[in-house]
Amino acid sequence: MTLLNIFDTTLPLTNPVLKFLCILVIILFAPIILNKIKIPHLLGLIIAGAVIGPNGIHLMDRDSSIILSGTAGLLYIMFLAGLEIDVADFKRNSQKSLVFGLYTFMVPMVLGTLTGLFVLGFSILTSVLLASMFASHTLIAYPLISKLGVSKSKAVNITVGGTMITDTLALLVLAVIVGMATGEVNPGFWIRLSSSIIIFGLVIILLFPIIGRWFLKRVADNVSQYIFVLVMVFLGAVLAEMAGIEAIIGAFLSGLALNRLIPRTSPLMNRIEFVGNAIFIPFFLIGVGMLIDYQVFFKDLETLKVAAVMTIVATLAKFVAAWLTQKTYNFTIDERRLIFGLSNAQAAATLAAVLVGYNIILGETVTGEPIRLLDESVLNGTILMILITCTIASFAAQKGAKNIALAEAAETVDEESENQERILIPINNLETTDELINLGVIVKSKKNRDGLYALNIIDNTTTDGSADRKAKQLLNKAAITASATDNFLHELLRYDLNTVNAIISVVKEHKISDLILGLHHKKSISDSFLGNLTEGILNKCNTTTLIYKPAQPFATLKRHIVIVPDKAENEFGFAFWLIKVWNIAANSGGKLVFYGGTKSLKFIRDVHSNYPLECDFKTFIDWDDFLVLSRDIRQDDNLIIVFSRKEGLSYNDYMDKIPGYLNKYFQENSFILIYPMQPTVTDSLQIDLKNPTLLEPMEKLDEIGKTIARIFKRK
């Protein structure tokens, strides 16, 4: 009987196993086949949905399971948009997002209302509601742009911000029109609507980060963390619906609220993107395709007329908004294509609006037929508009994103060949391994996918027969942690009588550029530790060395307090450690607060002007009064202290007191001690640079500036 049920050929399919198998086959093969003929994979899934849906061959119904998964996919797209956005850039470009949001709302509203009134002959209420459908849009093309690696583009950032503005305004118009049509618009309506939206926004923006930081500090289980993220996404969506606005707004704001708690290089982010792009988002696209009815083309001329007018006006209005934004902010043609491609697709909010309008009955005709706010021709025309606008949006976004990605790749061809970033992480403690590997992933260049090395050292004289097995288990755990972020880690096992000698030998053999050493969070940093480190490793190899003691998960840190010694800008390794600090902020979302001398801060400010992040700068030159900083240090701050070898230009005697201060006054804070590359080291420089003059002490300001520019260009 079970076999008969499985192989039952009656359509539509009812067996859940067969249905799920068919959908997985479509998700697997539709993009592969259509990419060969240059059709974006997003469009391929929509077309596949139309073919197998109730209006195609009717392989399966658009039932509750498809709707549920599709809704999750839509919320996932909006959540990812909020999660991946550069918050500092988002704040900087908030005015531009506002301008684009008003452009992409007002232009469709004006054109749509006039079209409804004078071309289609609709009433004022119907025309305004129709125009609000044109004003809203769905970020259908966002996964495509993210896959091509341009989701951090300023144009994308502005478009995502503008999307929230126009969708919110469009959905508010929908709420008002529905209220007017049903006679519910009164002072109480406006008070309820405005107060609920304000409360909703405050709850998500203020409470969600607190809840997220509390949970992620206390729960390290990977599965629990992922489920927690899903709970927050859908909780935000439910709160949005309770406030009277669309769930997609809640999903986006949830992503924005959790943005700084989920670094883009973290395993958790990798899992979120993987599950979304593999399952939820394809389900949504297939579900959108199932709405498409090809028979509409052959029903009547009125439907075709309405569909053609709606599609032309919606596309023209979004193009005009993108063009105005381009001219206002001097964007390139490809950036305009990105903006247009992201903002032209009509799907979620548009579909919600047309269904609401279709279900509002204003009266009856003399024959008893219902008079709807939006009639059947508009409903069918909307389905066609969704298909055509999604098609245009996919092609436009793909072209713009590809051109931008190719231009960026062309600029970095030479840089990649000279990039010799190799990061060594000695590990011998199971508890600190994950944090050390994650720090390595955070500080490295995003283009460097195979430059991580984990080292475990076994004493040659050991009699422990299981030492080799334990070391390999530890290295395997480190490799798994790195692979969870799509990075390859080289596993190195070394037998040696002396730990320092083993590390130095590996540094030389593999031309290591950066060294990360870890301290257990329960141990104090001693003078003898720094003394042995200085005598052993730092004076024998010229690597940027980071000593890390985690007090809490890196993702839960709010600020990075960077303390820079006087004359640090004159050191050879200035640019090399600065890029690591910059990567920490860029990849973790934490704010940088620099304390240092006037000259040092000048160079850092120059870097900030070219590579903006959220930064503060405070003058600090008296290291003898180091404890004055304790007044500014908060619980979720990470201390980054730049040291120097004793022969270095930036060395001062007060550095020797820092370990005692850290042990006594900053026990609850994470910290990173940085020893930069310095020309006092006896060994030759491990990084291959084309300009040999950089091997000399850099005391001239122009030399420093050139080095900073080149190193940061690799970022």
C-alpha positions in Angstrom: 0.0 0.0 0.0 2.8 2.4 0.9 4.5 1.7 -2.5 1.2 2.4 -4.3 0.9 5.7 -2.5 4.5 6.8 -3.3 4.1 5.9 -7.0 0.6 7.3 -7.4 0.8 9.5 -10.6 -2.4 11.4 -9.8 -1.9 15.1 -10.0 -1.5 17.2 -8.0 0.9 15.2 -5.9 -0.2 14.6 -2.3 2.6 12.5 -1.0 4.8 14.8 1.1 8.0 12.9 0.4 7.5 13.2 -3.4 6.5 16.8 -3.1 9.6 17.7 -1.1 11.8 15.7 -3.5 10.4 17.5 -6.5 11.0 20.9 -4.9 14.6 19.9 -4.0 15.2 18.8 -7.6 14.0 22.1 -8.8 16.1 24.1 -6.4 19.1 22.0 -7.5 18.7 21.9 -11.3 16.7 25.0 -12.3 19.6 27.5 -11.5 22.2 25.2 -13.1 20.2 24.8 -16.4 19.1 28.5 -16.7 22.5 29.9 -15.8 23.9 28.2 -18.9 21.6 30.4 -21.0 22.4 33.5 -18.9 19.1 33.6 -17.0 19.5 34.6 -13.3 18.9 31.7 -11.0 16.3 33.7 -9.1 14.2 34.0 -12.2 14.7 30.3 -12.9 13.1 29.4 -9.6 10.1 31.7 -10.3 9.6 30.2 -13.8 9.9 26.7 -12.3 7.2 27.5 -9.8 5.0 28.8 -12.6 5.4 25.5 -14.5 4.7 23.1 -11.7 2.1 25.3 -10.0 -1.7 25.1 -10.2 -1.8 27.3 -13.3 0.9 25.2 -15.1 1.1 21.4 -15.2 -0.4 21.4 -11.7 2.3 19.1 -10.3 1.4 20.4 -6.9 -0.8 22.9 -5.1 0.3 26.1 -3.5 -0.8 24.7 -0.2 -0.2 25.7 3.4 3.3 24.1 3.4 4.4 26.1 0.4 3.0 29.3 1.8 4.6 28.7 5.2 8.0 28.0 3.7 7.6 30.9 1.3 6.7 33.3 4.0 9.8 32.2 6.0 11.9 32.8 2.8 10.5 36.3 2.3 11.2 37.2 6.0 14.7 35.6 5.6 15.5 37.9 2.6 14.5 41.0 4.6 16.4 39.7 7.7 19.6 39.1 5.8 19.3 42.6 4.3 19.3 44.0 7.8 21.9 41.6 9.1 24.5 42.1 6.3 24.1 45.9 6.0 27.1 47.9 7.1 25.6 49.7 10.2 28.2 52.5 10.2 27.7 53.1 6.5 23.9 52.9 7.0 24.1 55.7 9.6 26.4 57.7 7.4 24.1 57.3 4.4 20.8 57.6 6.3 20.1 60.9 4.6 20.7 59.4 1.2 18.5 56.4 2.0 15.8 58.9 3.1 16.1 60.8 -0.2 16.0 57.6 -2.3 13.1 56.3 -0.2 11.1 59.5 -0.9 12.0 59.3 -4.6 11.0 55.7 -5.0 7.7 56.4 -3.0 6.6 59.7 -4.4 7.4 59.1 -8.1 5.3 55.9 -8.3 2.5 57.5 -6.1 2.2 60.5 -8.5 2.4 58.5 -11.7 0.2 55.6 -10.4 -2.5 57.9 -9.1 -2.7 59.9 -12.4 -2.6 56.7 -14.4 -5.4 55.2 -12.3 -7.6 58.3 -12.6 -7.1 59.3 -16.3 -5.9 56.1 -18.1 -7.7 53.3 -16.3 -10.7 55.4 -15.1 -10.6 54.2 -11.5 -11.9 56.1 -8.5 -9.6 58.2 -6.3 -9.4 55.5 -3.6 -8.6 52.7 -6.1 -6.1 54.9 -7.9 -4.2 55.8 -4.7 -4.2 52.2 -3.6 -2.9 51.1 -7.0 -0.2 53.7 -6.8 0.9 52.4 -3.4 1.3 49.0 -5.0 3.8 50.5 -7.5 5.6 52.4 -4.6 6.4 49.2 -2.6 8.9 46.7 -3.8 10.6 43.5 -2.6 14.3 42.8 -2.5 14.0 39.7 -4.8 17.5 40.4 -6.3 19.3 40.8 -3.0 20.4 37.1 -2.7 21.9 37.4 -6.2 23.8 40.6 -5.3 25.0 39.1 -2.1 26.3 36.0 -3.9 28.3 38.3 -6.2 29.9 40.0 -3.2 28.7 43.5 -3.7 26.1 43.6 -0.9 28.4 46.1 1.0 28.2 48.6 -1.9 27.0 52.1 -1.1 24.3 51.8 -3.7 23.0 48.6 -2.1 23.1 50.1 1.3 21.1 53.2 0.3 18.6 51.0 -1.6 18.0 48.7 1.4 17.5 51.7 3.6 15.2 53.3 1.1 13.2 50.1 0.8 12.2 50.2 4.4 11.0 53.8 4.0 8.9 53.2 0.8 7.5 49.9 2.0 6.5 51.4 5.3 4.9 54.4 3.7 3.1 52.2 1.0 1.7 49.9 3.7 0.6 52.9 5.8 -1.2 54.2 2.7 -2.9 50.7 2.4 -4.0 50.9 6.0 -5.4 54.4 5.6 -7.2 53.5 2.3 -8.7 50.4 3.9 -9.8 52.4 6.9 -11.4 55.1 4.6 -13.1 52.4 2.5 -14.6 50.8 5.7 -15.3 54.1 7.4 -12.8 53.5 10.3 -10.6 56.6 9.8 -11.0 58.8 12.8 -8.6 60.5 15.4 -8.6 57.2 17.4 -7.3 55.4 14.3 -4.3 57.7 13.9 -3.5 57.5 17.6 -3.6 53.7 17.6 -1.5 53.4 14.4 1.2 55.9 15.4 1.6 54.7 19.0 1.7 51.0 18.0 4.4 51.7 15.4 6.5 53.7 17.8 6.3 51.1 20.5 7.1 48.3 18.0 10.2 50.2 16.8 11.5 50.9 20.3 11.0 47.3 21.4 13.0 45.9 18.5 15.8 48.5 18.3 16.3 48.7 22.1 15.4 45.3 23.6 16.4 42.9 20.8 20.2 43.7 21.1 20.1 43.3 24.9 18.3 40.0 24.6 20.6 38.8 21.9 23.8 39.8 23.7 22.6 38.1 26.9 21.8 34.9 25.1 24.9 34.6 23.0 27.1 35.2 26.1 25.6 32.3 27.9 24.8 29.8 25.2 27.6 28.5 23.0 25.7 25.6 21.3 25.6 26.2 17.6 22.2 24.8 17.0 20.7 26.7 19.9 22.2 30.0 18.6 20.7 29.4 15.2 17.2 28.6 16.5 17.4 31.7 18.7 18.1 33.8 15.6 15.0 32.3 13.9 12.9 33.0 17.0 14.0 36.7 17.0 13.2 37.0 13.3 9.7 35.7 13.6 9.1 37.5 16.9 10.0 40.7 15.1 7.6 39.8 12.3 4.8 39.1 14.7 5.4 42.3 16.6 5.2 44.2 13.3 1.9 42.7 12.4 0.6 43.5 15.9 1.6 47.1 15.3 -0.4 47.2 12.1 2.4 47.0 9.5 3.8 44.2 7.4 5.9 41.4 8.9 8.8 42.2 6.4 9.5 45.4 8.3 9.8 43.5 11.6 12.2 41.0 9.9 14.4 43.8 8.6 14.6 45.6 11.9 15.4 42.3 13.7 18.3 41.9 11.3 19.4 45.5 12.0 19.1 45.0 15.8 21.2 41.7 15.7 23.7 43.1 13.1 26.6 43.7 15.5 26.1 40.5 17.4 26.6 38.3 14.4 29.8 39.2 12.6 29.9 38.4 8.9 32.9 36.1 9.3 31.3 34.1 12.1 30.1 30.5 11.9 26.7 31.6 12.9 26.4 34.0 10.0 27.6 31.3 7.6 24.9 29.0 8.9 22.2 31.7 8.6 23.2 32.4 5.0 23.5 28.7 4.0 20.1 27.6 5.3 18.4 30.7 3.9 19.9 30.5 0.4 19.6 26.7 0.2 16.0 26.2 1.5 13.9 29.2 2.6 14.5 31.7 -0.1 14.1 29.2 -3.0 10.8 28.1 -1.5 9.6 31.7 -1.5 10.6 32.2 -5.2 8.9 29.0 -6.2 5.8 30.1 -4.3 5.8 33.4 -6.2 6.0 31.5 -9.4 3.0 29.4 -8.5 0.9 32.5 -8.4 1.5 33.2 -12.1 -1.4 32.3 -14.4 -0.6 32.1 -18.1 -4.2 31.9 -19.0 -4.6 35.6 -18.0 -2.9 36.4 -21.3 -5.9 34.9 -23.2 -8.8 35.9 -21.0 -9.8 39.3 -22.2 -8.3 42.5 -23.6 -9.2 44.5 -20.4 -6.9 42.3 -18.3 -4.0 42.6 -20.8 -4.5 46.4 -20.9 -4.5 46.8 -17.2 -1.5 44.4 -16.8 0.4 46.3 -19.5 -0.3 49.7 -18.0 0.5 48.6 -14.5 3.8 47.0 -15.6 4.9 50.0 -17.7 4.1 52.6 -15.0 5.6 50.6 -12.2 8.9 49.9 -14.1 9.1 53.5 -15.4 8.5 55.0 -12.0 11.2 52.8 -10.3 13.6 53.6 -13.1 13.0 57.4 -12.7 13.6 57.1 -9.0 16.8 55.2 -9.6 17.9 57.8 -12.2 17.1 60.7 -9.9 19.2 59.0 -7.2 22.1 58.5 -9.6 22.1 62.2 -10.7 21.7 63.4 -7.1 24.7 61.5 -5.7 26.8 61.1 -8.9 26.5 57.3 -9.0 27.8 55.3 -11.9 25.5 53.6 -14.4 26.2 50.2 -12.8 25.3 51.6 -9.4 22.0 52.9 -10.9 21.4 49.4 -12.3 21.9 48.0 -8.8 19.4 50.4 -7.4 16.9 49.8 -10.2 17.3 46.0 -10.0 16.8 45.9 -6.3 13.8 48.3 -6.3 11.9 47.2 -9.4 10.7 43.8 -8.3 7.1 43.7 -7.2 6.1 40.8 -5.0 5.3 40.6 -1.3 3.9 44.0 -0.3 2.3 44.4 -3.7 0.6 41.0 -3.5 -0.6 41.8 0.1 -2.1 45.1 -1.0 -3.9 43.7 -4.1 -5.4 40.9 -2.0 -6.6 43.3 0.7 -8.1 45.6 -2.0 -9.7 42.7 -3.8 -11.4 41.4 -0.6 -12.9 44.8 0.2 -16.4 44.9 -1.2 -17.9 48.4 -1.6 -21.3 47.4 -2.7 -23.2 45.4 -5.4 -24.2 45.9 -9.0 -27.8 45.6 -10.1 -27.1 42.0 -11.0 -25.8 41.2 -7.5 -22.1 41.1 -8.5 -19.8 42.5 -5.8 -18.1 45.9 -6.4 -14.6 45.5 -5.2 -12.0 48.2 -4.3 -9.6 46.4 -6.7 -11.4 44.3 -9.3 -10.4 41.0 -10.9 -8.5 42.7 -13.8 -6.2 44.4 -11.3 -5.7 41.2 -9.5 -4.7 39.3 -12.6 -2.7 42.3 -13.9 -0.8 42.3 -10.6 0.3 38.6 -11.1 1.6 39.4 -14.6 3.3 42.6 -13.3 5.1 40.5 -10.6 6.4 38.1 -13.3 7.7 40.9 -15.6 9.1 43.2 -12.9 10.9 40.3 -11.3 12.4 39.3 -14.7 13.6 42.9 -15.4 14.9 43.3 -11.9 16.9 40.1 -12.0 18.6 41.0 -15.3 19.3 44.6 -14.3 20.7 43.7 -10.8 22.8 40.9 -12.3 24.4 43.1 -14.9 25.1 45.9 -12.5 26.5 43.6 -9.8 28.7 41.6 -12.2 30.2 44.8 -13.7 31.0 46.2 -10.2 32.4 42.9 -9.1 34.6 42.6 -12.2 35.8 46.1 -11.7 36.8 45.4 -8.1 38.5 42.2 -9.1 40.5 43.9 -11.8 41.8 46.4 -9.3 43.0 43.6 -7.0 44.6 41.2 -9.4 48.1 42.6 -8.7 47.4 42.9 -5.0 46.4 39.3 -4.6 49.6 38.1 -6.2 51.7 40.1 -3.7 49.5 39.4 -0.7 51.4 37.0 1.5 49.2 37.1 4.6 49.7 34.0 6.7 48.4 33.8 10.2 49.8 31.3 12.7 47.7 30.3 15.7 49.4 28.0 18.3 46.8 26.0 20.2 47.0 23.6 23.2 43.7 24.3 25.0 40.3 23.0 23.9 38.5 25.8 25.7 40.2 28.6 23.9 40.6 27.1 20.4 37.3 28.3 19.0 37.9 31.9 20.1 41.5 32.0 18.8 40.4 30.6 15.4 37.5 33.0 15.2 39.9 35.9 16.0 42.1 34.7 13.1 39.1 34.7 10.8 38.2 38.2 11.9 41.6 39.9 11.5 42.5 38.4 8.2 41.8 39.9 4.7 38.4 38.8 3.3 40.1 37.6 0.1 42.5 35.3 2.1 40.7 31.9 2.3 43.6 29.6 3.0 46.0 31.7 5.0 45.3 30.3 8.5 47.7 27.9 10.2 47.0 26.1 13.5 50.0 24.6 15.4 50.1 22.1 18.2 53.5 21.3 19.8 54.3 18.0 21.5 57.2 17.7 23.8 59.8 15.4 22.4 60.5 13.9 25.8 56.8 13.1 26.6 55.9 9.6 27.7 52.2 10.1 27.1 51.2 7.7 24.4 48.0 9.5 23.7 49.7 12.9 23.1 49.7 12.5 19.3 46.0 11.5 19.2 45.0 14.5 21.5 47.0 16.9 19.4 45.3 15.7 16.2 41.9 16.0 17.8 42.6 19.6 18.8 43.8 20.5 15.3 40.8 18.8 13.8 38.5 20.9 16.0 40.3 24.0 14.9 39.9 23.0 11.2 36.2 22.4 11.7 35.8 25.8 13.3 37.5 27.5 10.4 35.6 25.5 7.8 32.3 26.7 9.4 33.3 30.1 8.1 34.3 28.8 4.6 38.0 29.1 5.4 40.6 26.4 5.0 43.0 25.9 7.9 46.4 24.2 7.7 47.0 21.7 10.5 50.6 21.7 11.8 51.9 19.2 14.3 55.4 19.7 15.7 57.7 17.7 18.0 60.2 19.9 19.8 61.9 20.2 23.1 61.2 24.0 23.2 57.9 25.6 22.5 59.5 28.9 21.4 61.9 27.3 19.0 59.0 25.3 17.5 57.0 28.5 16.9 60.0 30.3 15.4 60.8 27.5 13.1 57.2 27.3 11.8 57.2 31.1 11.3 60.3 30.8 9.1 59.3 27.7 7.2 55.8 29.0 6.3 56.7 32.7 6.0 54.2 33.6 8.7 53.1 37.3 8.7 51.0 37.3 11.8 51.0 35.4 15.1 48.1 35.0 17.5 48.8 33.7 21.0 46.1 32.9 23.5 45.6 33.2 27.2 43.0 31.3 29.1 40.3 33.6 30.5 40.9 32.2 34.1 44.7 33.0 34.0 46.4 36.3 34.7 49.0 37.8 32.4 52.4 37.8 34.2 55.6 39.8 33.8 57.4 36.6 33.3 55.1 35.7 30.5 55.8 38.9 28.6 59.5 38.6 29.5 59.8 35.1 28.1 57.7 36.1 25.0 60.0 39.1 24.3 63.2 37.2 24.8 61.9 34.2 22.9 59.6 34.9 20.1 59.5 38.7 19.6 63.2 39.2 19.3 63.7 36.3 16.9 60.9 36.7 14.3 59.4 39.8 12.8 55.7 39.1 12.8 52.7 41.2 13.9 51.9 39.4 17.2 48.5 39.5 18.9 48.1 38.2 22.4 44.5 37.5 23.1 42.6 36.9 26.3 38.8 36.4 25.8 36.5 37.3 28.7 33.3 36.9 26.6 32.4 35.8 23.1 33.9 38.2 20.5 30.5 38.9 18.8 29.1 40.3 22.1 31.7 43.1 22.4 30.3 46.6 21.8 33.5 48.7 21.5 37.2 48.2 20.9 39.4 50.6 22.9 42.7 51.0 21.0 45.5 52.5 23.0 48.3 53.7 20.7 51.8 54.7 22.0 53.5 57.9 21.0 55.6 57.7 17.8 53.7 54.5 16.8 53.3 56.0 13.3 57.1 55.9 12.8 57.3 52.1 13.3 57.7 49.9 10.3 54.7 47.8 11.3 52.3 50.6 11.9 50.1 50.0 8.8 50.2 46.2 9.3 48.7 46.2 12.8 46.3 49.0 11.9 44.8 46.9 9.1 44.2 44.1 11.6 42.4 46.5 13.9 40.4 47.8 11.0 39.4 44.3 10.0 38.3 43.6 13.6 35.9 46.5 13.5 34.7 45.8 10.0 34.0 42.2 10.6 32.6 42.4 14.1 30.6 45.6 13.8 32.1 47.0 17.0 33.0 50.6 17.4 36.7 51.7 17.5 37.8 54.3 20.1 41.4 55.3 19.5 43.5 56.8 22.4 46.9 58.2 21.3 49.2 61.1 20.5 48.3 63.9 18.1 50.6 62.7 15.2 49.5 59.0 15.5 45.8 60.0 15.5 46.4 62.2 12.4 47.4 59.2 10.3 44.6 57.1 11.7 42.1 59.9 10.9 43.4 59.9 7.4 42.8 56.2 7.1 39.3 56.7 8.5 38.5 59.3 5.9 39.3 56.9 3.1 38.0 53.7 4.8 35.2 54.9 7.1 34.1 52.9 10.1 32.4 54.0 13.3 35.3 55.6 15.2 36.1 58.0 18.0 39.5 59.7 18.6 40.7 60.8 22.0 44.1 62.3 22.8 46.1 60.3 25.3 49.9 60.6 25.8 50.6 60.0 29.5 51.0 56.3 29.9 52.0 56.9 33.5 48.4 57.8 34.1 47.1 54.7 32.3 44.5 54.0 34.9 42.6 57.1 34.0 41.3 55.1 31.1 39.5 52.8 33.5 36.8 55.4 33.9 35.9 55.1 30.2 36.0 51.2 30.0 32.7 49.4 30.1 31.8 45.8 30.7 31.4 44.9 27.0 34.6 46.7 25.8 37.6 45.0 24.4 41.0 46.6 25.2 43.5 46.6 22.3 46.9 47.9 23.5 49.7 48.5 21.1 53.1 47.6 22.6 56.7 47.9 21.4 59.9 45.9 21.8 62.4 47.8 24.0 64.5 48.9 21.1 61.5 50.2 19.2 60.8 53.9 18.4 57.5 53.8 20.3 58.7 52.0 23.4 58.2 53.6 26.8 59.1 52.3 30.3 55.5 52.4 31.5 54.6 49.5 29.2 56.1 47.2 31.7 53.4 48.1 34.2 50.5 47.2 31.9 50.3 43.5 32.8 49.7 44.4 36.5 47.0 47.0 35.6 45.2 44.4 33.4 45.3 41.8 36.1 44.0 44.2 38.8 41.6 46.6 37.1 40.5 44.9 33.9 39.9 41.3 34.8 36.4 41.3 33.4 37.4 42.7 30.0 38.7 40.9 27.0 42.0 42.3 25.7 44.5 42.0 22.8 48.1 43.1 23.1 49.7 43.9 19.8 53.4 43.8 19.1 54.0 45.3 15.6 56.7 44.5 13.1 59.8 46.4 14.0 63.2 46.7 12.2 65.1 45.8 15.4 64.4 42.1 14.9 67.4 40.1 13.8 65.5 37.9 11.3 64.6 39.1 7.8 61.1 40.3 7.1 58.7 37.5 6.4 56.4 39.5 4.1 57.4 39.9 0.5 56.9 43.5 -0.5 57.8 44.9 -3.9 59.2 48.1 -2.6 62.6 47.4 -0.9 62.8 50.9 0.7 60.0 49.8 3.1 62.5 47.6 4.9 64.2 50.7 6.3 62.9 52.5 9.4 60.1 54.8 8.3 60.5 58.2 9.8 59.3 60.3 6.9 55.7 61.1 6.9 55.2 60.6 3.2 56.7 57.1 3.5 54.2 56.2 6.2 51.3 57.5 4.2 52.3 55.5 1.1 52.7 52.3 3.2 49.3 52.8 4.8 47.7 53.4 1.4 49.1 50.2 -0.1 48.4 48.0 2.9 44.8 49.2 3.2 44.3 48.9 -0.6 44.6 45.1 0.0 41.8 45.2 2.5 
